[in-house]
Amino acid sequence: MSSLKDAIFAVIRRAYPADEPRPNGRLDPVYALFRRYQPREAERELAYFTDTSICSGCKSCEMACKQWNQIESEPIRWSGDSYDNTFDLSAKNWRHVKFIERFPEENAANRPAPKTIDGLLKEQKSGDWLFMSDQCKHCQTSPCHEACPTGAIMRNEFGGVYYQTDICMGCRMCMAACPFGVPEVSPETGHSMKCAECYDRLRDGLTPACQLACPTGAIEFGPREAMLEKARARMRFLHENGHPEARLYGAEDFANYSGLNSFYLLMDKPEVYGLPAEPVTPTTFMPGDYLRGIATLVACAAAVASCLMGSLL
Amino acid sequence: MNNMTWIKGRPSPYELHDLTHFPDWRNLIVWDAFINNLASGLMVIIALTGLATARVFGVLLPYALILAFIILATDLFLLIADLGDPWRFLHSLRVFRPTSPLSVGVWALTGYAVCLFLAILTTWLPAILGVPHAVGLHMAMASRMFTTLAALCAAVVICYKGVVFSCTSQPGVKDARWLTAFMVSDSLLMGCGLYMCFAVCLGAAMANAWLMVPFHILLLFRFGAFWLLWLDVAPRARRVHRSNAFIFVMVYIVGGIIAAALACKGGQPGILAAGALVLLTGLCERYWIIGLTRPL
């Protein structure tokens, strides 16, 4: 009995440190339910820069993410038309290395094989691979954050978007709002989940697990301005060396969407990588949609009322 | 790239597919949208008729409030049952976030439920308990006040339900700028249709005569709003529903015309049939609209 009492008092003591005045006396437990702490002061904005031109598709980042965040692995499924068996970002896959495999349908296996390395290198390519390590974009103005009705989604002091799964009620509005198809409600827990930007590691001065595990240096993480400089320098290098198709995605604001705190250097147009070319913030239309609804409501109500009043007269 | 010619005409596996995650908007969500619009549309019609012409609709009002409450309770049940973690529904009442249509809706629904409950209490208690005349007058005034407040909250509920779909990134509905306007006109029409059926069941022929013109006006409003909605979503509707997209529109228009004719010429059975038809088309529309978000 006393241990239970001690446990309860331990919780209360944690919520109300000794030096803090009690605001409501006996109403403290009720007050505690509605109590809000001040958010931490914003620190330097951190961002990911993913260079898809040097991603080798090894999926080390996926593994590191699962390992650090203790996310259960899923049973292996085969799509039948790709070497990628992660399929998509989900509640259990916070990172996903996309494989873009584009090959001609005719099988060229019966051609004579080149006899030398030079011959192999000079051989005309008949297909190509693109890889992209995808994750939450930690948008600077995030639709999921705006759409959440419980306040479970917050922006942390490093500019990342963090989901508090202990508050989420599983309404799926974040899923509906995200133009990139990132968050998903876990069928097991009923709560929405996605990349947490290794917030626990950041708090301890470490970099995210995926960045640490990347063997080619395709994933970089650090202050946004520094990442931007790196990204622009890399794009310049690629442009100067025969790759005019290289482009940055999400580094700057889009026409109808904010910039991303996880931006990419792509080697083809965004649609090829399964990214929207011009994402749109859904709340852009909110005032207009409400206004059209209210106008219709007023018009309908006025028509009904005038009919009734007219009949009355 | 060394040789880009092969890429032409060969889309990547990610192209031409929906990029967003499907939020599993299936039966429960469709029924929630339907019942939600029905409950709120009915409340607005009840309040409009009850306050504008109390002499005619005053007899129906106490029973209609109970009907609205039952439908609202069903909607709240559906809304909560659809959550991933229903026990955490109260978390949405810890904060108010105007940028979240669902937050606006949850608060409006809560206000609607509380006001409607108080309206029912203040309407029925004097009759059940037999309170003194002076107290009865105050209760009647309170009843009118709570009915008006419930209708105002219901009006917010009607408006939020369209926005909660249109202000997302889901294909189809994200382009439906007139979805809210359509849902508003449709919910009022469904409310009116249900109220007419209710009046028939309670034998209030006079009430139906008064509601006949508003019913037809609301039908016209719905046609107009649906036409504007169709202009927004037609490309997606053709991809998702294929040839059924156009057939549905025709069935919908013909159904509406039949409902109008039945209400006019069919007598009391005709009114019941017209009300049922309006509700049925309302449910089908929601399956049709929310079905636009289905992944291709």
Chai-1 contact restraints between the chains, C-beta under 6 A:
chainA,res_idxA,chainB,res_idxB,connection_type,confidence,min_distance_angstrom,max_distance_angstrom,comment,restraint_id
A,I100,B,S12,contact,1.0,0.0,6.0,A-B,restraint_1
A,R102,B,R10,contact,1.0,0.0,6.0,A-B,restraint_2
A,R102,B,S12,contact,1.0,0.0,6.0,A-B,restraint_3
A,K125,B,N2,contact,1.0,0.0,6.0,A-B,restraint_4
A,K125,B,N3,contact,1.0,0.0,6.0,A-B,restraint_5
A,E146,B,T99,contact,1.0,0.0,6.0,A-B,restraint_6
A,A147,B,S100,contact,1.0,0.0,6.0,A-B,restraint_7
A,P149,B,S92,contact,1.0,0.0,6.0,A-B,restraint_8
A,P149,B,S100,contact,1.0,0.0,6.0,A-B,restraint_9
A,P149,B,L102,contact,1.0,0.0,6.0,A-B,restraint_10
A,P149,B,S103,contact,1.0,0.0,6.0,A-B,restraint_11
A,P149,B,V106,contact,1.0,0.0,6.0,A-B,restraint_12
A,T150,B,H91,contact,1.0,0.0,6.0,A-B,restraint_13
A,T150,B,S92,contact,1.0,0.0,6.0,A-B,restraint_14
A,G151,B,V95,contact,1.0,0.0,6.0,A-B,restraint_15
A,I167,B,H91,contact,1.0,0.0,6.0,A-B,restraint_16
A,M169,B,L83,contact,1.0,0.0,6.0,A-B,restraint_17
A,M169,B,D85,contact,1.0,0.0,6.0,A-B,restraint_18
A,M169,B,R88,contact,1.0,0.0,6.0,A-B,restraint_19
A,M169,B,H91,contact,1.0,0.0,6.0,A-B,restraint_20
A,G170,B,L83,contact,1.0,0.0,6.0,A-B,restraint_21
A,G170,B,G84,contact,1.0,0.0,6.0,A-B,restraint_22
A,G170,B,D85,contact,1.0,0.0,6.0,A-B,restraint_23
A,C171,B,L83,contact,1.0,0.0,6.0,A-B,restraint_24
A,C171,B,L102,contact,1.0,0.0,6.0,A-B,restraint_25
A,R172,B,P23,contact,1.0,0.0,6.0,A-B,restraint_26
A,M173,B,L102,contact,1.0,0.0,6.0,A-B,restraint_27
A,M175,B,H21,contact,1.0,0.0,6.0,A-B,restraint_28
A,M175,B,P23,contact,1.0,0.0,6.0,A-B,restraint_29
A,A176,B,P23,contact,1.0,0.0,6.0,A-B,restraint_30
A,A176,B,T168,contact,1.0,0.0,6.0,A-B,restraint_31
A,A176,B,Q170,contact,1.0,0.0,6.0,A-B,restraint_32
A,A177,B,T168,contact,1.0,0.0,6.0,A-B,restraint_33
A,A177,B,S169,contact,1.0,0.0,6.0,A-B,restraint_34
A,P179,B,S169,contact,1.0,0.0,6.0,A-B,restraint_35
A,G181,B,L19,contact,1.0,0.0,6.0,A-B,restraint_36
A,G181,B,T20,contact,1.0,0.0,6.0,A-B,restraint_37
A,G181,B,H21,contact,1.0,0.0,6.0,A-B,restraint_38
A,E184,B,H21,contact,1.0,0.0,6.0,A-B,restraint_39
A,V185,B,G84,contact,1.0,0.0,6.0,A-B,restraint_40
A,G190,B,G84,contact,1.0,0.0,6.0,A-B,restraint_41
A,G190,B,D85,contact,1.0,0.0,6.0,A-B,restraint_42
A,H191,B,G84,contact,1.0,0.0,6.0,A-B,restraint_43
A,E271,B,E15,contact,1.0,0.0,6.0,A-B,restraint_44
A,V272,B,S12,contact,1.0,0.0,6.0,A-B,restraint_45
A,G274,B,Y14,contact,1.0,0.0,6.0,A-B,restraint_46
A,G274,B,L19,contact,1.0,0.0,6.0,A-B,restraint_47
A,P276,B,L19,contact,1.0,0.0,6.0,A-B,restraint_48
A,P282,B,C167,contact,1.0,0.0,6.0,A-B,restraint_49
A,P282,B,T168,contact,1.0,0.0,6.0,A-B,restraint_50
A,P282,B,S169,contact,1.0,0.0,6.0,A-B,restraint_51
A,T283,B,T99,contact,1.0,0.0,6.0,A-B,restraint_52
A,T283,B,C167,contact,1.0,0.0,6.0,A-B,restraint_53
A,F285,B,C167,contact,1.0,0.0,6.0,A-B,restraint_54
A,M286,B,C167,contact,1.0,0.0,6.0,A-B,restraint_55
A,D289,B,V163,contact,1.0,0.0,6.0,A-B,restraint_56
A,D289,B,S166,contact,1.0,0.0,6.0,A-B,restraint_57
A,D289,B,T180,contact,1.0,0.0,6.0,A-B,restraint_58
A,Y290,B,V163,contact,1.0,0.0,6.0,A-B,restraint_59
A,R292,B,T180,contact,1.0,0.0,6.0,A-B,restraint_60
A,R292,B,A181,contact,1.0,0.0,6.0,A-B,restraint_61
A,G293,B,C159,contact,1.0,0.0,6.0,A-B,restraint_62
A,G293,B,G162,contact,1.0,0.0,6.0,A-B,restraint_63
A,G293,B,T180,contact,1.0,0.0,6.0,A-B,restraint_64
A,G293,B,A181,contact,1.0,0.0,6.0,A-B,restraint_65
A,G293,B,V184,contact,1.0,0.0,6.0,A-B,restraint_66
A,T296,B,A181,contact,1.0,0.0,6.0,A-B,restraint_67
A,T296,B,V184,contact,1.0,0.0,6.0,A-B,restraint_68
A,T296,B,S185,contact,1.0,0.0,6.0,A-B,restraint_69
A,L297,B,A155,contact,1.0,0.0,6.0,A-B,restraint_70
A,L297,B,V184,contact,1.0,0.0,6.0,A-B,restraint_71
A,C300,B,S185,contact,1.0,0.0,6.0,A-B,restraint_72
A,C300,B,L188,contact,1.0,0.0,6.0,A-B,restraint_73
A,C300,B,F221,contact,1.0,0.0,6.0,A-B,restraint_74
A,A303,B,I217,contact,1.0,0.0,6.0,A-B,restraint_75
A,V304,B,L48,contact,1.0,0.0,6.0,A-B,restraint_76
A,V304,B,P214,contact,1.0,0.0,6.0,A-B,restraint_77
A,A305,B,L48,contact,1.0,0.0,6.0,A-B,restraint_78
A,A305,B,A52,contact,1.0,0.0,6.0,A-B,restraint_79
A,C307,B,V213,contact,1.0,0.0,6.0,A-B,restraint_80
A,C307,B,P214,contact,1.0,0.0,6.0,A-B,restraint_81
A,L308,B,A52,contact,1.0,0.0,6.0,A-B,restraint_82
A,L308,B,T53,contact,1.0,0.0,6.0,A-B,restraint_83
A,S311,B,W210,contact,1.0,0.0,6.0,A-B,restraint_84
A,L312,B,T53,contact,1.0,0.0,6.0,A-B,restraint_85
